[in-house]
Amino acid sequence: MSSPAPLEDSDAPRGFMDRLRGLTRAQRALILYAAALLFGVLVVPFLIFLVGNRVLGPYTQGQNLRGGPFALLGDFFTGLAHGSAVFWAVALGPLVVLVLLRLFVVGLRLLPPRAPRT
């Protein structure tokens, strides 16, 4: 029996970070923005439920006195479908914060360097 041929660098399995390094800057930014949007649509409503449940009490959905996190998520998607600005602000919040943060960093880089104090 012959032993398998040794793996060359191009044949080696690539990790997640290696795949990210192979992408263009625009592709990495698009992935980051998509992740922020998914976080805003899927995770933030659950965080709102957890905080609201602790501070305000149980979430009730109409006559259903035991509406849980998935009931809130269903109401959240209904609000998005109806175009409610409040629901869209929650969904787009992480994306907007990320864009503002990146603009702030770009603005800082454009500032002239400070003169040293004497």
VOTORSE-123470 format. One line per field, with one value per residue (C-alpha): residue number from 1; residue in three letters; x, y, z. Coordinates in nm, 3 decimals. Layout:
! VOTORSE-123470
resi <- [NUM | ...]
resn <- [ala | ...]
east <- [X | ...]
north <- [Y | ...]
up <- [Z | ...]
//
This chain:
! VOTORSE-123470
resi <- [1 | 2 | 3 | 4 | 5 | 6 | 7 | 8 | 9 | 10 | 11 | 12 | 13 | 14 | 15 | 16 | 17 | 18 | 19 | 20 | 21 | 22 | 23 | 24 | 25 | 26 | 27 | 28 | 29 | 30 | 31 | 32 | 33 | 34 | 35 | 36 | 37 | 38 | 39 | 40 | 41 | 42 | 43 | 44 | 45 | 46 | 47 | 48 | 49 | 50 | 51 | 52 | 53 | 54 | 55 | 56 | 57 | 58 | 59 | 60 | 61 | 62 | 63 | 64 | 65 | 66 | 67 | 68 | 69 | 70 | 71 | 72 | 73 | 74 | 75 | 76 | 77 | 78 | 79 | 80 | 81 | 82 | 83 | 84 | 85 | 86 | 87 | 88 | 89 | 90 | 91 | 92 | 93 | 94 | 95 | 96 | 97 | 98 | 99 | 100 | 101 | 102 | 103 | 104 | 105 | 106 | 107 | 108 | 109 | 110 | 111 | 112 | 113 | 114 | 115 | 116 | 117 | 118]
resn <- [met | ser | ser | pro | ala | pro | leu | glu | asp | ser | asp | ala | pro | arg | gly | phe | met | asp | arg | leu | arg | gly | leu | thr | arg | ala | gln | arg | ala | leu | ile | leu | tyr | ala | ala | ala | leu | leu | phe | gly | val | leu | val | val | pro | phe | leu | ile | phe | leu | val | gly | asn | arg | val | leu | gly | pro | tyr | thr | gln | gly | gln | asn | leu | arg | gly | gly | pro | phe | ala | leu | leu | gly | asp | phe | phe | thr | gly | leu | ala | his | gly | ser | ala | val | phe | trp | ala | val | ala | leu | gly | pro | leu | val | val | leu | val | leu | leu | arg | leu | phe | val | val | gly | leu | arg | leu | leu | pro | pro | arg | ala | pro | arg | thr]
east <- [0.000 | 0.126 | 0.105 | -0.104 | 0.075 | 0.176 | -0.050 | 0.080 | 0.001 | -0.274 | -0.434 | -0.436 | -0.774 | -0.814 | -0.943 | -1.204 | -0.948 | -0.750 | -1.065 | -1.138 | -0.787 | -0.842 | -1.142 | -1.133 | -1.193 | -1.540 | -1.634 | -1.522 | -1.720 | -2.028 | -2.000 | -1.961 | -2.265 | -2.474 | -2.377 | -2.479 | -2.813 | -2.875 | -2.783 | -3.035 | -3.312 | -3.258 | -3.068 | -3.173 | -3.545 | -3.450 | -3.234 | -3.526 | -3.748 | -3.504 | -3.464 | -3.835 | -3.931 | -3.707 | -3.802 | -4.163 | -4.287 | -4.408 | -4.480 | -4.849 | -4.971 | -5.332 | -5.539 | -5.242 | -5.108 | -4.806 | -4.656 | -4.291 | -3.987 | -4.109 | -4.441 | -4.245 | -4.031 | -4.349 | -4.483 | -4.145 | -4.152 | -4.512 | -4.402 | -4.118 | -4.358 | -4.594 | -4.305 | -4.313 | -4.024 | -3.971 | -3.925 | -3.693 | -3.490 | -3.439 | -3.348 | -3.109 | -2.963 | -2.649 | -2.581 | -2.618 | -2.392 | -2.129 | -2.143 | -2.120 | -1.827 | -1.644 | -1.712 | -1.578 | -1.257 | -1.214 | -1.268 | -1.004 | -0.756 | -0.815 | -0.733 | -0.388 | -0.143 | -0.120 | 0.190 | 0.389 | 0.362 | 0.670]
north <- [0.000 | 0.340 | 0.630 | 0.930 | 1.214 | 1.497 | 1.800 | 2.105 | 2.451 | 2.495 | 2.161 | 2.228 | 2.301 | 2.673 | 2.821 | 3.093 | 3.370 | 3.254 | 3.271 | 3.622 | 3.737 | 3.616 | 3.846 | 4.205 | 4.489 | 4.548 | 4.182 | 4.179 | 4.498 | 4.347 | 4.035 | 4.253 | 4.464 | 4.154 | 4.008 | 4.335 | 4.329 | 3.965 | 4.051 | 4.335 | 4.121 | 3.797 | 3.869 | 4.219 | 4.126 | 3.845 | 4.087 | 4.329 | 4.046 | 3.948 | 4.303 | 4.380 | 4.059 | 4.147 | 4.515 | 4.530 | 4.179 | 3.901 | 3.974 | 3.943 | 3.910 | 4.020 | 3.770 | 3.536 | 3.610 | 3.384 | 3.523 | 3.424 | 3.537 | 3.377 | 3.559 | 3.883 | 3.780 | 3.714 | 4.056 | 4.205 | 4.052 | 4.170 | 4.522 | 4.501 | 4.379 | 4.670 | 4.914 | 5.048 | 5.291 | 5.176 | 4.812 | 4.908 | 5.127 | 4.824 | 4.599 | 4.848 | 4.977 | 4.759 | 4.831 | 5.207 | 5.198 | 5.007 | 5.254 | 5.553 | 5.394 | 5.337 | 5.697 | 5.820 | 5.620 | 5.752 | 6.106 | 6.054 | 5.935 | 6.247 | 6.483 | 6.642 | 6.520 | 6.731 | 6.933 | 6.819 | 7.036 | 7.220]
up <- [0.000 | -0.083 | 0.157 | 0.060 | -0.110 | 0.123 | 0.119 | -0.057 | 0.072 | -0.186 | -0.087 | 0.289 | 0.443 | 0.495 | 0.816 | 0.847 | 0.895 | 0.591 | 0.382 | 0.510 | 0.422 | 0.067 | 0.020 | -0.095 | 0.151 | 0.002 | 0.040 | 0.405 | 0.472 | 0.307 | 0.526 | 0.836 | 0.743 | 0.669 | 1.008 | 1.179 | 0.998 | 1.096 | 1.455 | 1.450 | 1.305 | 1.499 | 1.823 | 1.930 | 1.962 | 2.203 | 2.402 | 2.414 | 2.535 | 2.811 | 2.941 | 2.907 | 3.082 | 3.379 | 3.400 | 3.279 | 3.348 | 3.119 | 2.753 | 2.672 | 2.317 | 2.294 | 2.492 | 2.527 | 2.875 | 2.826 | 2.509 | 2.501 | 2.305 | 1.983 | 2.014 | 2.038 | 1.741 | 1.540 | 1.634 | 1.543 | 1.194 | 1.152 | 1.243 | 0.990 | 0.721 | 0.790 | 0.759 | 1.113 | 1.165 | 1.525 | 1.426 | 1.140 | 1.378 | 1.603 | 1.308 | 1.149 | 1.478 | 1.487 | 1.120 | 1.172 | 1.479 | 1.280 | 0.990 | 1.227 | 1.408 | 1.081 | 0.972 | 1.306 | 1.262 | 0.907 | 1.037 | 1.305 | 1.046 | 0.838 | 1.124 | 1.105 | 1.369 | 1.683 | 1.746 | 2.051 | 2.361 | 2.470]
//
